[in-house]
Amino acid sequence: KRSSEFEQGGMALHITTKLDYIQNSLKVPWIEAQFLKEALAILIKCRTMLQYSYVLAFYVERSPPLEIFEENQRDLEHNTELLSGLLEDHNMPKSEEELVATKMKVNDRGSVLRH
């Protein structure tokens, strides 16, 4: 739960700062920088899903379907942490090329988590 609260508070502030920098320093249109907010929304949903999935897995009787569930849970956790790391990165893109590379990484990870 704390992780989810951090993403909603501290991470949101960090993303807002990054959005402002991207728009003002790189002169990128507002719409082009919204991928960060979309990724944050995905991250929050994933953290919430994980929060409840741990409880569910704890109370479910051991069985082959539970093992599949736990494997999927590990994949979700791994990809959530990777997306979180990309969003937490404090390095600001110095050029439009760096921004495009960052956007591709964030969108790729977000697309894995969206499905």
Phi, psi and chi 1 to 4 in degrees:
 res  aa     phi    psi   chi1   chi2   chi3   chi4
   1 LYS       -  -39.6 -177.6  165.6  174.2  133.2
   2 ARG   -61.5  -40.3  -79.7 -173.7  173.9  179.6
   3 SER   -59.7  -43.6 -176.9      -      -      -
   4 SER   -64.3  -41.4  176.6      -      -      -
   5 GLU   -64.9  -37.9  -71.4  171.1   -3.2      -
   6 PHE   -61.6  -46.4  169.9   73.3      -      -
   7 GLU   -59.9  -37.2 -104.1  104.2   34.1      -
   8 GLN   -74.7  -29.2  -68.8  177.0    1.6      -
   9 GLY  -100.2  -77.9      -      -      -      -
  10 GLY   -61.8  -41.6      -      -      -      -
  11 MET   -67.6  -38.2 -177.4   72.7   82.7      -
  12 ALA   -61.2  -40.9      -      -      -      -
  13 LEU   -65.1  -42.3  179.4   60.8      -      -
  14 HIS   -61.7  -43.4  175.0   67.0      -      -
  15 ILE   -65.2  -41.2  -66.0  -60.9      -      -
  16 THR   -60.7  -42.8  -59.1      -      -      -
  17 THR   -62.3  -43.1  -57.4      -      -      -
  18 LYS   -65.1  -41.4 -142.6  171.4 -157.4  178.4
  19 LEU   -59.8  -45.5  -75.1  170.5      -      -
  20 ASP   -60.7  -44.0  -71.4  -16.3      -      -
  21 TYR   -61.5  -48.4  169.8   82.7      -      -
  22 ILE   -59.5  -44.3  -70.4  168.5      -      -
  23 GLN   -70.3  -42.1  -70.0  172.2   18.0      -
  24 ASN   -84.1  -42.3  -64.1  -35.1      -      -
  25 SER   -84.3  -39.3  -63.2      -      -      -
  26 LEU   -96.0   -4.0  -61.7  178.8      -      -
  27 LYS    56.0   42.7  -54.7  -62.9 -176.5 -146.4
  28 VAL   -92.8  137.4  172.8      -      -      -
  29 PRO   -59.8  151.2  -17.3   25.8      -      -
  30 TRP   -50.6  -46.7  175.4   85.4      -      -
  31 ILE   -63.0  -32.7 -165.0   71.1      -      -
  32 GLU   -70.6  -20.5  -70.8  -65.0  -42.2      -
  33 ALA   -96.7   -4.9      -      -      -      -
  34 GLN   -69.6  -11.7  -66.9  -52.4  -61.5      -
  35 PHE   -58.1  -28.8   74.1   95.2      -      -
  36 LEU   -68.3  -43.0  -69.0  170.1      -      -
  37 LYS   -66.2  -39.6  -79.6 -170.5  174.7 -179.1
  38 GLU   -63.4  -41.5  -67.5  166.8    8.5      -
  39 ALA   -66.1  -37.2      -      -      -      -
  40 LEU   -63.6  -41.0  179.3   59.9      -      -
  41 ALA   -62.2  -42.0      -      -      -      -
  42 ILE   -63.0  -43.3  -68.5  168.4      -      -
  43 LEU   -60.6  -43.1 -175.0   62.9      -      -
  44 ILE   -64.9  -42.2  -69.3  168.0      -      -
  45 LYS   -62.2  -41.3  -74.1  179.6 -176.6  177.3
  46 CYS   -66.3  -42.3  -70.3      -      -      -
  47 ARG   -61.4  -41.1  -68.9  -88.1 -170.5 -134.2
  48 THR   -65.2  -43.8  -57.2      -      -      -
  49 MET   -61.2  -43.6 -171.8 -179.6  -53.6      -
  50 LEU   -62.9  -40.8  -78.2  167.9      -      -
  51 GLN   -54.4  -45.6  175.9 -176.6  -21.2      -
  52 TYR   -81.1  -28.6  -68.0  108.0      -      -
  53 SER   -69.1  -32.1   73.3      -      -      -
  54 TYR   -63.2  -41.7  -64.6  132.3      -      -
  55 VAL   -64.5  -46.2  175.3      -      -      -
  56 LEU   -59.2  -48.3  177.0   66.2      -      -
  57 ALA   -61.9  -33.3      -      -      -      -
  58 PHE   -64.4  -38.1 -179.6   79.5      -      -
  59 TYR   -93.9   -9.6  -73.4  103.9      -      -
  60 VAL   -83.9  140.0  171.5      -      -      -
  61 GLU   -66.2  141.9 -173.1  176.2  -44.1      -
  62 ARG   -57.9  130.8  -71.5  -60.4  -71.4  158.5
  63 SER  -166.8  165.7   64.3      -      -      -
  64 PRO   -56.7  -41.8  -28.3   36.2      -      -
  65 PRO   -62.1  -33.1  -25.6   34.6      -      -
  66 LEU   -66.5  -37.2  177.1   61.5      -      -
  67 GLU   -63.5  -39.4  -68.9  173.8   20.0      -
  68 ILE   -65.3  -43.7  -65.9  168.9      -      -
  69 PHE   -58.1  -45.7  176.3   81.3      -      -
  70 GLU   -67.2  -33.6  -72.2  176.5  -28.7      -
  71 GLU   -66.6  -43.7 -174.9  176.4  -33.8      -
  72 ASN   -63.5  -37.4  -70.3  -24.9      -      -
  73 GLN   -63.1  -43.0 -173.5 -177.4   42.0      -
  74 ARG   -62.3  -42.0  -82.1 -170.6  -64.4  -82.6
  75 ASP   -61.8  -44.1  -72.3  -14.9      -      -
  76 LEU   -61.7  -45.1  175.3   60.7      -      -
  77 GLU   -61.8  -46.1 -177.3  177.1    0.8      -
  78 HIS   -60.2  -49.9  174.3   72.6      -      -
  79 ASN   -68.5  -32.2  -74.3  -59.3      -      -
  80 THR   -64.4  -42.7  -60.8      -      -      -
  81 GLU   -66.3  -37.8  -70.9  -54.6  -43.4      -
  82 LEU   -63.9  -44.3  -69.6  174.5      -      -
  83 LEU   -63.9  -42.3  179.7   59.7      -      -
  84 SER   -58.8  -43.3 -178.5      -      -      -
  85 GLY   -61.9  -40.3      -      -      -      -
  86 LEU   -63.8  -40.9  -71.1  170.5      -      -
  87 LEU   -74.4  -31.5  -67.0  178.4      -      -
  88 GLU   -75.6  -17.9  -72.7  174.1   -1.4      -
  89 ASP   -52.0  124.1 -173.8    5.8      -      -
  90 HIS   -90.3   -4.1  -69.5  -74.8      -      -
  91 ASN   -74.4  123.1  -64.3  -35.8      -      -
  92 MET   -87.5  138.8  -61.3  -67.7 -173.5      -
  93 PRO   -62.1  134.9   11.1  -15.9      -      -
  94 LYS   -93.2  -14.3  -52.8  -88.2 -173.2  -83.8
  95 SER  -145.7  169.2   66.6      -      -      -
  96 GLU   -65.7  -32.0 -161.6  164.4  -29.4      -
  97 GLU   -64.2  -43.6  -68.7   79.2   23.9      -
  98 GLU   -63.6  -38.8  -77.3 -175.8   28.7      -
  99 LEU   -62.9  -43.3  176.6   63.0      -      -
 100 VAL   -62.4  -42.4  167.7      -      -      -
 101 ALA   -63.3  -43.5      -      -      -      -
 102 THR   -63.1  -45.2  -60.1      -      -      -
 103 LYS   -60.4  -41.5 -175.1  175.4 -178.0  176.8
 104 MET   -63.1  -43.8  -74.5  177.9   60.7      -
 105 LYS   -63.4  -46.9  -72.3  178.8 -168.2  174.5
 106 VAL   -64.8  -45.4  169.1      -      -      -
 107 ASN   -66.6  -36.9  -74.7  -19.2      -      -
 108 ASP   -61.5  -46.8  -73.7  -11.7      -      -
 109 ARG   -68.2  -40.6 -166.7   57.2   49.8 -162.3
 110 GLY   -62.0  -37.3      -      -      -      -
 111 SER   -69.2  -34.6  121.3      -      -      -
 112 VAL   -61.9  -41.7  167.1      -      -      -
 113 LEU   -77.9  -26.7  -69.8  166.9      -      -
 114 ARG   -67.5  -27.0 -137.7  178.7  -87.0  125.7
 115 HIS  -107.1      -  -58.2  -69.6      -      -
